[in-house]
Amino acid sequence: MIARLALRLLPALVAAHAAVYFKEEFSDGDGWTQRWVESKHKSDYGKFTLTAGKFYGDAEKSKGIQTSQGGHFYAQSARFEPFSNKDKTLVIQFTVKHEQSIDCGGGYIKLFPSSLDQSDMHGESEYNIMFGPDICGPPTKKVHVIFSYNGKNVQINKDIRCKDDVHTHLYTLIVRPDNTYEVKIDNSKVESGSLEDDWDFLPPKKIKDPDAKKPEDWDERAKIDDPEDTKPEDWDKAEHIPDPDAVKPEDWDEEMDGEWEPPMIQNPEYKGEWKPRQIDNPDYKGKWVHPEIDNPDYNPDLNLYKYDDHGVIGLDLWQVKHGTIFDNFLITDDEKYAEEHGNETWGAIKDAEKKMKEQQDEEERKKQEEEDKKRKEEGGDDEAEEEEEEEDDDEEKVEIMDTDMEEDEKTIKDEL
Ligand SMILES: *[C@@H]1O[C@H](CO)[C@@H](O)[C@H](O)[C@H]1NC(C)=O
């Protein structure tokens, strides 16, 4: 109880000027299970488990919630004191670590209005903002930034690539009251601009004048045939001619073989189709540009950035291969504070995490090398025997995997 109270007070102490609407670092053991709610919309959502993963920068700080079952939907959400981002900057930030080498799966959050029924959250639940990485095979490796606007979900029309390695990455979305935005990955800007330009919220400012038409005599041809140029009289020559060097074979029998004809060859004098010389068109007027007028349907909206009510953050995902760890959620009105918090969380563990992974890979490589060596020594010179042995090994591996899977299934059943 005291721990939870301290956790609530902490943000106010760290950032005197920043409003921290939500912060979750999963640093109090099972505490998060009291703050996060699993939807009951479906009965078989995948489970999240608290872990730092297979490799990490800090055994405690790196703990986040990890998707633990492949081929599952996930639906978890956490509530906070509702707020409006009117006249304020909104920053949404969190870390994602696809340590499983993800093939297909979401890594994004949704920010919902406080009216969301968490126990019934599902893929069609109305949200305000969806943000974060999404990977599915080589073609889809992008960062979604979707805003709900007048009941429609509007996707950014720029392509922002997400990280697809196994390490922890920091994703940040900043939306400002001057209707500009910025997306950062690992505390570096990867995209920015104006909301109006980069989303199709509004109809275009200008449209083509429906009353304007290209004049009939508008000449768009830069070059024309030279009217002075004529085809030379000796131009037309056959493309193929009988080979003048061919001679009738001596044993040619006209009665048996028919009349002898020399084979045809390409005519060296053949010039192809005649085309007149090209000259600049004296009447050329350039490409006709359709004149534009102000769009009568366009009405500016100075409040594109604004939502009256944010109240729930949720993970509503599908994952084919599980193992993604989410951590360090932060929703604030202060860009600088968010950057600092990113430095203190992601920034503080990233190098050590990389190092641990490299060490594990190195150990794995050495082990593999030793096994290969051993196998060679035991196998001796008899290659057939060696091959057979390798095949046996493969079978063994498959068997081990099968047992693993059975165990997985068993735990799933136990949990249900
Ligand atoms: C975050 O870390 C980067 C790199 O060390 C540094 O340049 C930046 O000033 C830091 N930001 C804050 C707000 O402390």
The ligand as a Gaussian input file, in Angstrom:
#p B3LYP/6-31G(d) Opt

LIG

0 1
 C       19.647000      12.559000     -23.385000
 O       20.849000      11.932000     -23.754000
 C       21.457000      12.490000     -24.895000
 C       22.648000      11.635000     -25.253000
 O       23.441000      11.398000     -24.136000
 C       21.840000      13.943000     -24.586000
 O       22.429000      14.540000     -25.717000
 C       20.591000      14.707000     -24.197000
 O       20.937000      16.030000     -23.815000
 C       19.867000      14.013000     -23.060000
 N       18.618000      14.711000     -22.834000
 C       18.213000      15.145000     -21.660000
 C       16.921000      15.898000     -21.645000
 O       18.806000      14.945000     -20.622000

